[in-house]
């Protein structure tokens, strides 16, 4: 089976030949071509080269066009980004609005020309043309709350959730327009999308605040992609231990949930066993960085023993550090191949 057939088989509830492999490769892409993240993400040719090398090296079942995920839309909306000559990931150095500020004065970015959105779109389109027939390529998107966290600053926005909830709600709906416009630009080029929202992960946000303020605009965005644009797979990715938000994450309408390495995979498997969603579990990247190949393969077997009880299970990793030895990631893939023999 091709990687695309494997994922489409999971979505259709059909047998597949092996558990899909979806490592989180962001700034590590740059290491694969001997570049810094800051240079890679400002050069379409380097970005394309790095993603292609990721495919050649790890043969993942799905690809994300992204690196410093939460910066792209924020930069296009006016935030200042600090780039580095080192292997550090670029970071937001200046936000554009303070809690209670005039949202109408914010800049609505154009994905075709603002910030680095065009670089991501162009690199994604090239990768789609080269690899999209056999593999699902997704553009990385910030969900409304995570985008708002960058526009206003993570800590000020968390305080505003409690002190100025109506203002935060208005800002999130404004951000949802950016998520939809940027995502549509990827979809128009033949790609899928993947939404990230780790700024909303517990214990930063309570279930009550998530349900009242974050859920409505997030669900609006996911409905837009799944039903208005007919995108078959719309993952909603939130790191950390998200068990207390699992019901609410499902209420967004997503059909792909993450169980991060900090959470309890058995809980996710039991809770989601009758739900029509794909479940991805992440291996701890710190463990991969320090463990031997034999221990990595043993850990893969342990995770599969639990995860494969879910009929639409995928194995991934937490965000791989820039200097992750490639053989550690390849060991995960090899263990998957060994354990998946005879699935069909």
C-alpha positions in Angstrom: 0.0 0.0 0.0 1.1 3.6 -0.5 1.1 5.9 2.5 -2.0 7.7 1.1 -3.8 4.4 0.7 -2.9 3.4 4.2 -4.4 6.6 5.7 -7.4 6.5 3.5 -7.9 2.9 4.5 -7.9 3.9 8.2 -10.5 6.6 7.4 -12.7 4.1 5.6 -12.3 1.5 8.3 -10.6 -1.0 6.0 -7.6 -3.3 6.7 -4.2 -1.8 6.2 -0.7 -3.4 5.8 0.9 -1.7 8.8 0.5 0.9 11.4 1.1 4.4 9.9 4.2 6.3 11.0 3.9 10.1 11.6 6.9 11.6 13.3 6.9 15.3 14.2 9.6 16.7 12.0 9.8 20.5 12.1 13.1 22.2 12.8 14.8 18.8 12.4 14.0 19.1 8.7 16.7 21.7 8.5 19.3 19.4 10.1 18.6 16.9 7.4 20.1 19.3 4.8 22.7 20.9 7.0 20.8 24.2 7.3 19.6 26.4 10.1 15.8 26.6 10.7 15.8 30.3 10.1 17.4 30.0 6.7 15.3 27.1 5.7 11.9 28.6 6.4 12.7 31.8 4.5 13.8 30.1 1.3 11.2 28.1 -0.7 13.9 26.0 -2.4 15.6 25.0 0.9 12.2 24.3 2.5 11.3 22.0 -0.4 14.7 20.3 -0.3 14.3 19.7 3.5 10.8 18.2 3.2 11.9 16.0 0.3 14.9 14.8 2.4 12.5 14.1 5.3 10.5 11.8 3.0 13.6 10.1 1.6 15.1 9.5 5.1 12.1 8.5 7.2 9.4 7.6 4.7 6.6 9.0 6.9 3.0 8.3 6.0 2.0 11.9 6.2 3.9 15.2 5.8 3.5 18.6 7.5 4.6 21.7 5.7 5.8 23.6 8.8 8.6 24.4 11.1 8.0 27.2 13.6 4.3 26.4 13.5 2.8 29.1 15.7 4.8 32.0 14.2 3.7 32.0 10.6 0.2 33.5 10.8 1.2 35.8 13.6 4.1 37.2 11.6 1.9 37.8 8.6 -0.5 39.7 10.9 2.2 42.0 12.1 4.1 40.3 14.9 7.9 40.7 14.8 9.9 37.4 14.5 13.4 36.9 15.7 15.5 34.8 13.4 18.8 33.2 14.4 22.2 32.2 12.9 22.2 29.2 15.2 20.0 26.1 15.2 17.4 27.7 17.4 13.8 27.9 16.3 12.6 31.4 15.3 10.5 33.1 18.0 8.0 36.0 18.3 9.8 39.0 19.7 7.0 41.5 19.6 3.2 41.0 19.8 0.7 43.3 18.1 -2.1 43.8 20.6 -2.6 44.1 24.3 -5.7 42.6 26.1 -8.6 44.9 25.6 -7.0 46.5 22.5 -8.8 47.5 19.3 -9.2 44.3 17.3 -10.5 46.2 14.3 -7.0 47.8 13.9 -5.3 44.5 13.4 -3.9 43.6 10.0 -5.8 40.9 8.2 -3.0 39.1 6.3 -3.2 38.0 2.7 -1.8 34.4 2.4 -0.6 35.1 -1.1 1.8 37.9 -0.2 2.2 38.5 3.6 5.0 37.3 5.8 6.2 33.8 5.1 2.8 32.4 4.1 3.8 32.5 0.4 7.0 30.5 1.2 5.0 27.8 2.9 2.4 27.7 0.2 5.0 27.6 -2.6 7.0 24.8 -0.9 3.8 22.9 -0.1 2.6 23.1 -3.7 6.0 21.8 -5.0 6.0 18.9 -2.5 2.4 18.2 -3.4 3.3 18.0 -7.1 6.2 15.7 -6.4 4.8 13.4 -3.7 1.1 14.1 -3.2 -0.1 11.3 -5.4 1.1 8.7 -3.0 1.2 10.7 0.3 -1.0 13.1 2.2 0.7 16.5 2.5 -0.7 19.0 5.0 -0.2 22.7 5.6 0.4 23.6 9.2 -2.1 26.0 10.7 -2.4 27.7 14.1 -5.8 27.2 15.7 -7.6 30.4 16.7 -6.5 30.3 20.4 -2.9 29.6 19.7 -2.7 32.3 17.1 -4.3 34.8 19.5 -1.7 33.7 22.1 1.0 34.9 19.8 -0.7 38.1 18.8 -1.3 39.2 22.4 1.4 37.1 24.2 0.6 33.8 25.9 0.6 35.0 29.5 -1.5 38.2 28.8 -4.0 36.1 26.9 -4.4 33.5 29.6 -5.1 36.3 32.2 -7.5 37.9 29.7 -9.4 34.6 29.5 -10.5 35.2 33.1 -10.6 39.0 33.2 -11.9 39.9 29.7 -13.5 36.8 28.3 -15.7 38.7 25.8 -12.7 40.4 24.3 -10.8 37.1 24.0 -13.8 35.5 22.3 -13.9 38.4 19.8 -10.2 38.0 19.1 -10.5 34.2 18.6 -13.3 34.7 16.0 -11.1 37.3 14.2 -8.2 34.7 14.3 -10.5 32.0 12.9 -10.8 34.0 9.7 -7.0 33.9 9.3 -7.0 30.1 9.9 -9.7 29.6 7.3 -8.1 31.8 4.7 -4.6 30.4 5.1 -5.9 26.8 5.2 -8.0 27.4 2.1 -4.9 28.6 0.2 -3.3 25.2 1.0 -6.4 23.3 0.0 -6.6 25.3 -3.3 -3.1 23.9 -4.1 -4.2 20.3 -3.5 -2.9 19.9 0.1 -4.7 19.0 3.3 -4.4 20.9 6.6 -3.5 20.2 10.2 -4.4 22.5 13.1 -2.2 22.9 16.1 -3.4 24.3 19.5 -0.9 23.4 22.3 -1.3 26.9 23.8 -4.7 25.7 25.0 -3.4 22.5 26.6 -4.2 21.7 30.3 -3.4 22.9 32.9 -3.1 26.2 31.2 -6.8 26.3 30.3 -9.7 24.8 32.3 -12.4 22.7 30.6 -15.0 25.4 31.4 -13.0 28.2 29.7 -12.2 25.9 26.8 -15.8 25.0 26.3 -17.1 28.6 26.6 -14.4 30.5 24.7 -12.0 28.3 22.7 -14.3 25.6 21.4 -16.8 27.6 19.4 -14.4 29.3 17.0 -12.2 26.2 16.8 -15.2 24.1 15.8 -16.2 26.7 13.2 -12.8 26.4 11.6 -12.8 22.6 11.6 -16.3 22.4 10.2 -15.3 24.8 7.5 -12.5 22.5 6.3 -14.3 19.2 6.8 -17.7 20.2 5.4 -17.4 23.4 3.3 -14.1 22.4 1.7 -14.6 18.6 2.0 -11.1 18.0 3.4 -11.2 14.3 4.4 -8.8 14.4 7.3 -8.6 17.5 9.7 -6.4 16.7 12.7 -6.6 18.9 15.8 -3.3 18.5 17.6 -2.8 19.6 21.2 0.2 18.4 23.2 0.4 17.5 26.9 -2.1 15.5 29.0 -5.4 16.4 27.4 -7.6 13.7 29.0 -9.8 16.3 30.8 -10.5 18.0 27.4 -11.0 14.9 25.3 -14.8 15.3 25.1 -14.5 18.9 24.1 -11.7 18.2 21.6 -14.1 15.7 19.9 -16.8 18.4 20.0 -14.7 20.4 17.6 -15.6 17.9 14.9 -12.0 16.8 14.3 -11.4 13.3 13.0 -7.8 12.9 14.2 -6.8 13.2 17.9 -3.4 13.1 19.5 -2.4 11.2 22.6 0.8 12.9 23.6 3.6 11.0 25.4 2.6 12.8 28.6 -0.8 11.3 28.7 -2.3 7.8 29.1 -2.7 5.9 25.9 -4.9 3.2 27.5 -7.4 5.9 28.5 -7.5 7.3 25.0 -7.9 3.8 23.4 -10.8 2.8 25.7 -12.5 6.2 25.4 -12.2 6.4 21.6 -12.7 2.8 20.6 -16.2 3.4 19.2 -15.5 6.9 17.9 -14.9 7.6 14.2 -11.5 9.3 14.7 -7.9 8.4 14.0 -5.8 8.2 17.1 -2.1 9.1 17.0 0.2 8.4 19.9 3.5 10.1 20.3 6.8 8.7 21.6 8.8 10.9 23.9 11.5 12.6 21.9 13.8 12.9 25.0 13.6 9.1 25.3 14.5 8.6 21.6 17.4 11.0 22.0 19.0 9.0 24.9 17.8 5.4 24.5 19.6 2.6 22.6 18.1 1.2 19.4 17.1 -2.0 21.3 15.3 0.0 24.0 13.5 2.2 21.3 12.2 -0.9 19.5 11.1 -2.4 22.8 9.2 0.9 23.6 7.5 0.8 20.2 6.3 -2.8 20.9 4.9 -1.6 24.3 3.0 1.3 22.7 1.7 -0.9 19.9 0.4 -3.5 22.3 -1.9 -0.8 23.7 -2.5 1.4 20.7 -3.4 -1.3 18.1 -6.6 -2.0 20.2 -7.9 1.1 18.5 -8.9 0.3 14.9 -7.5 3.5 13.5 -4.2 3.9 15.3 -1.1 5.7 14.1 2.3 6.0 15.8 4.1 9.3 15.9 6.7 11.2 18.0 6.8 14.4 19.9 8.7 17.2 18.2 12.1 15.8 17.2 14.9 18.1 18.3 17.2 19.6 15.6 20.1 17.3 16.5 18.1 14.0 16.8 20.3 11.2 15.3 18.5 9.9 12.3 19.1 6.2 13.2 16.9 6.7 16.3 13.9 7.7 14.1 14.6 5.0 11.6 14.6 2.5 14.5 11.0 3.4 15.2 10.0 2.8 11.6 11.9 -0.5 11.5 10.1 -1.7 14.7 6.8 -0.7 13.1 7.6 -2.8 10.1 8.6 -5.7 12.2 5.5 -5.6 14.3 3.1 -5.0 11.5 3.9 -8.2 9.5 0.8 -10.1 8.6 -1.7 -7.3 9.2 -3.4 -8.0 5.9 
